[in-house]
Amino acid sequence: MFKSIVNFKVYREGIHGNGEKLARDLSSIRKENYDLIMAVSSPQLYLASKYKGIIAQHVDPFESGAHTGAIIIEELLNMGVMVHF
């Protein structure tokens, strides 16, 4: 299977409502032998509940605990974000 990653970065085309439109458009071109993965910024991680193939641009190397603002794998898994591909 062929895989591609589209990194939304924080360009205007990939944030706010534009991020959801881009994810919807990209999801429509996924095919059986072609897997499209979308790397989104933290505020866009909610897209994982709506679209397949969402990964986080950033993850912190911590377990749960006193790490204010950390983005931990446990939370990403609970949100449905891909943590490997």
PyMOL commands that place a pseudoatom at each C-alpha (Angstrom):
pseudoatom trace, name=CA, resn=MET, resi=1, chain=A, elem=C, hetatm=0, pos=[0.000, 0.000, 0.000]
pseudoatom trace, name=CA, resn=PHE, resi=2, chain=A, elem=C, hetatm=0, pos=[1.233, 3.468, -0.896]
pseudoatom trace, name=CA, resn=LYS, resi=3, chain=A, elem=C, hetatm=0, pos=[1.122, 6.057, 1.916]
pseudoatom trace, name=CA, resn=SER, resi=4, chain=A, elem=C, hetatm=0, pos=[1.418, 9.828, 1.813]
pseudoatom trace, name=CA, resn=ILE, resi=5, chain=A, elem=C, hetatm=0, pos=[1.477, 12.336, 4.647]
pseudoatom trace, name=CA, resn=VAL, resi=6, chain=A, elem=C, hetatm=0, pos=[-0.007, 15.790, 4.226]
pseudoatom trace, name=CA, resn=ASN, resi=7, chain=A, elem=C, hetatm=0, pos=[1.268, 18.140, 6.927]
pseudoatom trace, name=CA, resn=PHE, resi=8, chain=A, elem=C, hetatm=0, pos=[-1.266, 20.912, 7.555]
pseudoatom trace, name=CA, resn=LYS, resi=9, chain=A, elem=C, hetatm=0, pos=[1.406, 22.943, 9.414]
pseudoatom trace, name=CA, resn=VAL, resi=10, chain=A, elem=C, hetatm=0, pos=[-0.334, 26.164, 10.534]
pseudoatom trace, name=CA, resn=TYR, resi=11, chain=A, elem=C, hetatm=0, pos=[-0.989, 27.718, 7.153]
pseudoatom trace, name=CA, resn=ARG, resi=12, chain=A, elem=C, hetatm=0, pos=[-4.351, 29.472, 6.813]
pseudoatom trace, name=CA, resn=GLU, resi=13, chain=A, elem=C, hetatm=0, pos=[-5.465, 26.685, 4.470]
pseudoatom trace, name=CA, resn=GLY, resi=14, chain=A, elem=C, hetatm=0, pos=[-5.100, 24.163, 7.295]
pseudoatom trace, name=CA, resn=ILE, resi=15, chain=A, elem=C, hetatm=0, pos=[-6.441, 25.968, 10.370]
pseudoatom trace, name=CA, resn=HIS, resi=16, chain=A, elem=C, hetatm=0, pos=[-9.833, 27.104, 11.637]
pseudoatom trace, name=CA, resn=GLY, resi=17, chain=A, elem=C, hetatm=0, pos=[-12.690, 25.924, 9.415]
pseudoatom trace, name=CA, resn=ASN, resi=18, chain=A, elem=C, hetatm=0, pos=[-10.258, 25.536, 6.542]
pseudoatom trace, name=CA, resn=GLY, resi=19, chain=A, elem=C, hetatm=0, pos=[-8.617, 22.584, 8.303]
pseudoatom trace, name=CA, resn=GLU, resi=20, chain=A, elem=C, hetatm=0, pos=[-11.884, 20.687, 8.414]
pseudoatom trace, name=CA, resn=LYS, resi=21, chain=A, elem=C, hetatm=0, pos=[-12.608, 21.452, 4.764]
pseudoatom trace, name=CA, resn=LEU, resi=22, chain=A, elem=C, hetatm=0, pos=[-9.117, 20.280, 3.798]
pseudoatom trace, name=CA, resn=ALA, resi=23, chain=A, elem=C, hetatm=0, pos=[-9.504, 17.063, 5.841]
pseudoatom trace, name=CA, resn=ARG, resi=24, chain=A, elem=C, hetatm=0, pos=[-12.897, 16.388, 4.219]
pseudoatom trace, name=CA, resn=ASP, resi=25, chain=A, elem=C, hetatm=0, pos=[-11.512, 16.980, 0.725]
pseudoatom trace, name=CA, resn=LEU, resi=26, chain=A, elem=C, hetatm=0, pos=[-8.454, 14.807, 1.330]
pseudoatom trace, name=CA, resn=SER, resi=27, chain=A, elem=C, hetatm=0, pos=[-10.555, 12.041, 2.887]
pseudoatom trace, name=CA, resn=SER, resi=28, chain=A, elem=C, hetatm=0, pos=[-12.618, 11.861, -0.282]
pseudoatom trace, name=CA, resn=ILE, resi=29, chain=A, elem=C, hetatm=0, pos=[-9.556, 10.811, -2.317]
pseudoatom trace, name=CA, resn=ARG, resi=30, chain=A, elem=C, hetatm=0, pos=[-8.499, 7.920, -0.047]
pseudoatom trace, name=CA, resn=LYS, resi=31, chain=A, elem=C, hetatm=0, pos=[-8.514, 4.661, -1.971]
pseudoatom trace, name=CA, resn=GLU, resi=32, chain=A, elem=C, hetatm=0, pos=[-8.123, 0.993, -1.214]
pseudoatom trace, name=CA, resn=ASN, resi=33, chain=A, elem=C, hetatm=0, pos=[-4.448, 0.882, -2.251]
pseudoatom trace, name=CA, resn=TYR, resi=34, chain=A, elem=C, hetatm=0, pos=[-3.601, 4.464, -1.282]
pseudoatom trace, name=CA, resn=ASP, resi=35, chain=A, elem=C, hetatm=0, pos=[-3.507, 5.644, 2.317]
pseudoatom trace, name=CA, resn=LEU, resi=36, chain=A, elem=C, hetatm=0, pos=[-3.495, 9.371, 2.987]
pseudoatom trace, name=CA, resn=ILE, resi=37, chain=A, elem=C, hetatm=0, pos=[-2.371, 10.485, 6.446]
pseudoatom trace, name=CA, resn=MET, resi=38, chain=A, elem=C, hetatm=0, pos=[-3.000, 14.018, 7.703]
pseudoatom trace, name=CA, resn=ALA, resi=39, chain=A, elem=C, hetatm=0, pos=[-0.665, 15.592, 10.282]
pseudoatom trace, name=CA, resn=VAL, resi=40, chain=A, elem=C, hetatm=0, pos=[-2.511, 18.336, 12.137]
pseudoatom trace, name=CA, resn=SER, resi=41, chain=A, elem=C, hetatm=0, pos=[-1.671, 20.838, 14.877]
pseudoatom trace, name=CA, resn=SER, resi=42, chain=A, elem=C, hetatm=0, pos=[-2.997, 20.332, 18.402]
pseudoatom trace, name=CA, resn=PRO, resi=43, chain=A, elem=C, hetatm=0, pos=[-6.116, 22.514, 18.038]
pseudoatom trace, name=CA, resn=GLN, resi=44, chain=A, elem=C, hetatm=0, pos=[-7.103, 20.479, 14.954]
pseudoatom trace, name=CA, resn=LEU, resi=45, chain=A, elem=C, hetatm=0, pos=[-6.857, 17.071, 16.660]
pseudoatom trace, name=CA, resn=TYR, resi=46, chain=A, elem=C, hetatm=0, pos=[-10.648, 16.998, 17.080]
pseudoatom trace, name=CA, resn=LEU, resi=47, chain=A, elem=C, hetatm=0, pos=[-10.692, 16.053, 13.381]
pseudoatom trace, name=CA, resn=ALA, resi=48, chain=A, elem=C, hetatm=0, pos=[-9.699, 12.512, 14.438]
pseudoatom trace, name=CA, resn=SER, resi=49, chain=A, elem=C, hetatm=0, pos=[-13.270, 11.989, 15.627]
pseudoatom trace, name=CA, resn=LYS, resi=50, chain=A, elem=C, hetatm=0, pos=[-14.551, 12.738, 12.109]
pseudoatom trace, name=CA, resn=TYR, resi=51, chain=A, elem=C, hetatm=0, pos=[-11.884, 11.518, 9.674]
pseudoatom trace, name=CA, resn=LYS, resi=52, chain=A, elem=C, hetatm=0, pos=[-9.534, 8.537, 9.435]
pseudoatom trace, name=CA, resn=GLY, resi=53, chain=A, elem=C, hetatm=0, pos=[-5.798, 8.987, 9.149]
pseudoatom trace, name=CA, resn=ILE, resi=54, chain=A, elem=C, hetatm=0, pos=[-5.228, 11.902, 11.537]
pseudoatom trace, name=CA, resn=ILE, resi=55, chain=A, elem=C, hetatm=0, pos=[-1.856, 12.066, 13.316]
pseudoatom trace, name=CA, resn=ALA, resi=56, chain=A, elem=C, hetatm=0, pos=[-0.497, 14.703, 15.688]
pseudoatom trace, name=CA, resn=GLN, resi=57, chain=A, elem=C, hetatm=0, pos=[2.310, 16.991, 14.562]
pseudoatom trace, name=CA, resn=HIS, resi=58, chain=A, elem=C, hetatm=0, pos=[3.659, 16.987, 18.104]
pseudoatom trace, name=CA, resn=VAL, resi=59, chain=A, elem=C, hetatm=0, pos=[3.670, 14.587, 21.067]
pseudoatom trace, name=CA, resn=ASP, resi=60, chain=A, elem=C, hetatm=0, pos=[5.441, 15.080, 24.388]
pseudoatom trace, name=CA, resn=PRO, resi=61, chain=A, elem=C, hetatm=0, pos=[7.445, 12.197, 25.929]
pseudoatom trace, name=CA, resn=PHE, resi=62, chain=A, elem=C, hetatm=0, pos=[5.554, 12.221, 29.232]
pseudoatom trace, name=CA, resn=GLU, resi=63, chain=A, elem=C, hetatm=0, pos=[3.107, 10.002, 31.050]
pseudoatom trace, name=CA, resn=SER, resi=64, chain=A, elem=C, hetatm=0, pos=[0.127, 11.537, 32.806]
pseudoatom trace, name=CA, resn=GLY, resi=65, chain=A, elem=C, hetatm=0, pos=[1.101, 13.758, 35.726]
pseudoatom trace, name=CA, resn=ALA, resi=66, chain=A, elem=C, hetatm=0, pos=[2.275, 17.275, 36.476]
pseudoatom trace, name=CA, resn=HIS, resi=67, chain=A, elem=C, hetatm=0, pos=[3.138, 18.337, 32.924]
pseudoatom trace, name=CA, resn=THR, resi=68, chain=A, elem=C, hetatm=0, pos=[1.053, 21.433, 32.228]
pseudoatom trace, name=CA, resn=GLY, resi=69, chain=A, elem=C, hetatm=0, pos=[0.179, 21.758, 28.555]
pseudoatom trace, name=CA, resn=ALA, resi=70, chain=A, elem=C, hetatm=0, pos=[1.776, 18.453, 27.569]
pseudoatom trace, name=CA, resn=ILE, resi=71, chain=A, elem=C, hetatm=0, pos=[0.304, 16.436, 24.722]
pseudoatom trace, name=CA, resn=ILE, resi=72, chain=A, elem=C, hetatm=0, pos=[0.611, 12.818, 25.807]
pseudoatom trace, name=CA, resn=ILE, resi=73, chain=A, elem=C, hetatm=0, pos=[0.088, 9.608, 23.858]
pseudoatom trace, name=CA, resn=GLU, resi=74, chain=A, elem=C, hetatm=0, pos=[-2.595, 8.389, 26.268]
pseudoatom trace, name=CA, resn=GLU, resi=75, chain=A, elem=C, hetatm=0, pos=[-4.837, 11.356, 25.438]
pseudoatom trace, name=CA, resn=LEU, resi=76, chain=A, elem=C, hetatm=0, pos=[-4.197, 11.037, 21.708]
pseudoatom trace, name=CA, resn=LEU, resi=77, chain=A, elem=C, hetatm=0, pos=[-5.247, 7.382, 21.832]
pseudoatom trace, name=CA, resn=ASN, resi=78, chain=A, elem=C, hetatm=0, pos=[-8.431, 8.330, 23.695]
pseudoatom trace, name=CA, resn=MET, resi=79, chain=A, elem=C, hetatm=0, pos=[-9.204, 10.869, 20.966]
pseudoatom trace, name=CA, resn=GLY, resi=80, chain=A, elem=C, hetatm=0, pos=[-8.777, 8.335, 18.166]
pseudoatom trace, name=CA, resn=VAL, resi=81, chain=A, elem=C, hetatm=0, pos=[-5.589, 9.933, 16.819]
pseudoatom trace, name=CA, resn=MET, resi=82, chain=A, elem=C, hetatm=0, pos=[-3.227, 7.543, 15.033]
pseudoatom trace, name=CA, resn=VAL, resi=83, chain=A, elem=C, hetatm=0, pos=[-0.008, 7.040, 16.949]
pseudoatom trace, name=CA, resn=HIS, resi=84, chain=A, elem=C, hetatm=0, pos=[1.723, 4.820, 14.389]
pseudoatom trace, name=CA, resn=PHE, resi=85, chain=A, elem=C, hetatm=0, pos=[1.357, 4.135, 10.708]
for i in range(1, 85): cmd.bond("trace and resi %d" % i, "trace and resi %d" % (i + 1))
show_as sticks, trace
zoom trace
